Amino acid sequence: MAALSRGGRRRTLRVLLAAPVLVAGAAVSTRRVRAAGEGSIRRIDVARFSALAPGDTLPAEWKHQRLPSVERPNVFSLTTDGGATVLRVQSHRSASTLVVRSEVDPNVTPLLRWRWWVANAVAGSDLRRKAGDDYAARLYVLFDLPAERLSVGDRLRIAAARLLHGEELPAAALCYVWGTAQAAGESAWNAYTDRVRMIVVDSGDGHAQQWRSITRDVTADFRAAFGAPVPRIFAIALAADTDNTGERSEARFGDVWFESHG
């Protein structure tokens, strides 16, 4: 990664903070594994919103991560949709994430499954532009990448950021987004850092206000972005953001889980 200006460093940290950050020493817990018997599909529940009631307080293991450089955070709540409880994310000139620690071996359970819905795509969303780094919905997968797989420069930058901010920044992350300028299936490095691979899963308003069921093989996506072997996952984060474009959006997420191949 090329050297960054002071402003670029702040923005790179903001990108990381907006997704894969867990505060050091924070009280986070790991979801228990719900696994079928030998020879059956193995499943790890990360977020079972459907088991909660609308209006309930979010589970204690979920941490709302606000960004010091963004004045307005998103609003996260539990609501009902189609008879099931889902997570609602309201974003208006704002950005923040909901993070949960969930230790997963993607080599055992590589399939990430979730449902999401957006009221509208963010018109100004564009992977190619820093000013377009806003999305109607985001889902991050955070990997515990060993230090020896990083360049000396990346190690120094990440170590400095962790020391400066007292936060645990990830060494590698996948970010699945509902974009606009790029078609579904396109991918690129984040406009501010090559430690986050952006993957467009849905795009535009063609499927807005429709529930979309998504399955991604995170091992295949990680190898395509960072190479092999694939390290363990230590957390996921759910978000939407509109602070760059000043737009308004609403996203909803159904249950999120990892699964083995059948």
C-alpha positions in Angstrom: 0.0 0.0 0.0 1.4 3.4 -0.9 2.2 6.0 1.8 -0.8 7.9 2.9 -1.2 11.6 3.6 -2.5 12.6 7.0 -6.0 13.0 5.6 -5.7 9.7 3.8 -4.6 8.0 7.0 -7.6 9.4 8.8 -9.9 8.2 6.1 -8.3 4.7 6.0 -8.9 4.4 9.8 -12.4 5.6 9.3 -13.0 2.9 6.7 -11.7 0.3 9.1 -13.6 1.7 12.0 -16.8 1.7 9.9 -16.5 -2.1 9.6 -14.0 -4.4 11.2 -13.3 -2.8 14.6 -13.7 -4.4 18.0 -12.6 -2.3 20.9 -9.8 -3.9 22.8 -11.0 -5.4 26.1 -14.7 -4.9 25.2 -17.1 -7.4 26.6 -18.0 -9.5 23.6 -19.1 -13.1 23.5 -19.0 -15.9 20.9 -22.2 -17.4 19.7 -22.5 -21.1 20.4 -22.3 -23.6 17.6 -25.5 -25.3 16.6 -24.3 -28.4 14.8 -26.1 -31.4 13.4 -24.8 -34.9 13.7 -21.9 -36.4 11.9 -22.5 -36.4 8.1 -25.1 -33.6 8.4 -24.8 -29.9 7.6 -23.0 -28.0 10.3 -24.4 -24.5 11.1 -23.1 -21.7 13.2 -25.7 -19.0 14.0 -24.2 -15.5 14.1 -27.3 -13.4 14.4 -30.8 -14.9 15.1 -32.9 -11.9 14.9 -35.9 -14.1 14.3 -35.6 -15.4 17.8 -36.1 -11.9 19.3 -39.2 -9.7 19.6 -39.7 -6.4 17.8 -38.7 -3.5 20.0 -36.4 -5.6 22.2 -33.0 -4.3 23.2 -30.3 -5.6 20.9 -28.4 -8.6 22.4 -25.6 -7.7 24.7 -23.0 -9.3 22.4 -23.7 -6.9 19.6 -21.7 -3.7 19.9 -22.7 -0.4 18.2 -19.5 1.0 16.9 -19.7 4.8 16.4 -17.1 6.7 14.4 -15.3 9.6 16.0 -15.0 11.3 12.6 -18.7 11.1 11.8 -21.2 13.2 13.7 -24.3 11.2 13.1 -24.5 7.4 13.8 -27.0 5.1 12.2 -30.1 4.0 14.1 -30.3 0.2 14.7 -33.5 -1.4 15.9 -35.5 -4.7 15.8 -38.7 -4.6 13.8 -41.1 -7.1 12.3 -41.3 -7.8 8.5 -43.3 -10.6 7.0 -44.1 -12.1 10.4 -40.4 -12.3 11.4 -38.2 -10.1 13.5 -35.4 -8.5 11.6 -32.7 -5.8 12.1 -33.5 -2.4 10.8 -30.7 0.1 9.9 -31.7 3.7 9.3 -29.0 5.9 7.7 -29.3 9.6 7.0 -26.1 11.5 6.4 -24.7 9.0 8.9 -22.5 5.9 9.4 -21.8 3.4 12.2 -21.8 -0.4 12.5 -23.2 -3.2 14.6 -20.4 -5.7 15.4 -20.5 -9.2 16.9 -17.6 -11.4 17.7 -18.2 -14.9 16.3 -15.3 -17.3 16.0 -15.7 -19.4 12.8 -13.4 -21.7 10.9 -14.4 -21.0 7.3 -12.6 -24.1 6.1 -15.3 -26.1 8.0 -18.3 -23.8 7.5 -17.5 -21.8 4.4 -21.0 -20.8 3.3 -22.3 -17.5 4.6 -26.0 -17.1 4.4 -28.2 -14.1 5.1 -31.2 -12.1 3.9 -31.3 -8.4 3.3 -33.7 -5.7 2.0 -33.2 -2.0 1.2 -35.7 0.7 0.7 -33.5 2.2 -2.1 -30.0 2.1 -3.4 -27.7 5.0 -2.6 -27.5 7.0 -5.8 -24.0 8.2 -5.3 -22.5 4.8 -4.4 -19.4 4.0 -6.5 -16.5 1.7 -5.6 -14.1 3.7 -7.8 -14.5 7.0 -5.9 -13.7 7.9 -2.3 -16.7 10.2 -2.3 -18.8 7.2 -3.4 -17.8 5.0 -0.5 -21.5 4.8 0.7 -23.8 1.8 0.4 -27.4 1.0 1.1 -26.3 -2.1 3.0 -23.0 -3.7 4.0 -22.0 -7.0 5.6 -18.4 -7.4 6.7 -16.5 -10.6 7.4 -13.4 -10.0 9.6 -10.5 -12.4 9.4 -7.7 -13.1 11.9 -4.9 -12.9 9.3 -1.5 -13.9 10.8 1.1 -11.1 10.9 3.6 -13.1 8.9 1.3 -12.9 5.8 1.5 -9.1 5.9 4.2 -6.9 4.3 6.4 -5.0 6.7 4.8 -1.8 5.7 1.3 -3.1 6.4 2.4 -4.5 9.8 3.8 -1.1 10.8 0.7 0.8 9.7 -1.7 -1.6 11.5 0.4 -1.6 14.6 0.5 2.2 14.7 -3.2 2.4 14.2 -3.9 0.0 17.0 -1.5 1.8 19.3 -2.9 5.2 18.4 -6.6 4.3 18.8 -6.5 1.5 21.3 -8.6 -0.6 19.0 -8.2 -3.9 17.3 -8.1 -3.3 13.6 -8.4 -6.4 11.3 -5.7 -7.3 8.9 -8.1 -8.5 6.3 -11.8 -8.2 5.6 -14.4 -8.9 3.0 -17.2 -6.4 2.6 -20.4 -7.5 0.8 -22.4 -4.5 -0.4 -25.6 -3.3 -2.1 -24.1 -0.9 -4.5 -25.2 1.3 -7.5 -22.5 2.2 -10.0 -21.1 -1.4 -10.3 -23.1 -4.4 -11.3 -23.7 -7.4 -9.0 -20.6 -9.6 -9.2 -18.0 -6.9 -9.5 -15.4 -6.5 -6.8 -12.5 -4.1 -6.0 -10.3 -2.9 -3.2 -11.8 -0.3 -1.0 -11.0 3.2 -2.2 -9.0 3.9 0.9 -7.3 0.6 1.8 -6.3 -2.7 0.3 -7.1 -4.6 3.5 -10.8 -4.6 2.7 -12.1 -6.3 -0.5 -15.5 -4.9 -1.6 -17.8 -7.3 -3.3 -21.1 -6.1 -4.9 -23.8 -8.6 -4.2 -26.8 -6.5 -5.2 -26.9 -3.3 -7.2 -29.4 -0.5 -8.0 -33.1 -0.2 -7.4 -34.1 -3.2 -9.5 -34.6 -5.4 -6.4 -35.2 -2.5 -3.9 -38.0 -3.3 -1.4 -37.6 -7.0 -2.1 -36.0 -9.5 0.3 -32.9 -11.1 -1.2 -31.5 -14.4 0.1 -27.7 -14.5 -0.3 -25.2 -17.3 -0.1 -21.4 -16.6 -0.4 -18.5 -19.0 -0.2 -16.2 -16.9 2.0 -13.3 -19.2 1.5 -13.5 -18.7 -2.3 -13.9 -15.0 -1.9 -11.0 -14.7 0.5 -8.7 -16.7 -1.7 -9.6 -14.5 -4.7 -8.7 -11.4 -2.7 -5.9 -12.4 -0.4 -4.7 -15.8 -1.4 -4.5 -19.0 0.6 -4.6 -20.4 3.3 -7.9 -18.9 4.7 -7.6 -17.9 8.3 -10.3 -18.0 11.0 -13.1 -15.4 11.2 -13.3 -13.5 14.4 -16.3 -11.2 13.8 -18.9 -9.9 11.4 -20.4 -6.4 11.1 -23.7 -5.1 9.7 -24.1 -1.5 8.4 -25.3 1.1 6.0 -23.7 4.4 5.4 -24.6 7.7 3.8 -22.2 10.2 5.4 -20.3 11.0 2.2 -23.2 11.4 -0.2 -25.6 12.9 2.4 -28.4 10.6 1.2 -31.0 8.6 3.2 -31.4 4.8 3.2 -32.9 2.0 5.2 -31.6 -1.6 5.2 -33.0 -4.6 6.9 -31.2 -7.9 7.7 -32.6 -11.3 8.5 -30.8 -14.1 10.3 -27.1 -14.5 9.5 -25.3 -17.8 9.7 -22.4 -20.0 8.5 -23.0 -23.5 7.1 -20.9 -26.4 5.8 -21.4 -27.9 2.3 -24.1 -30.5 2.3 
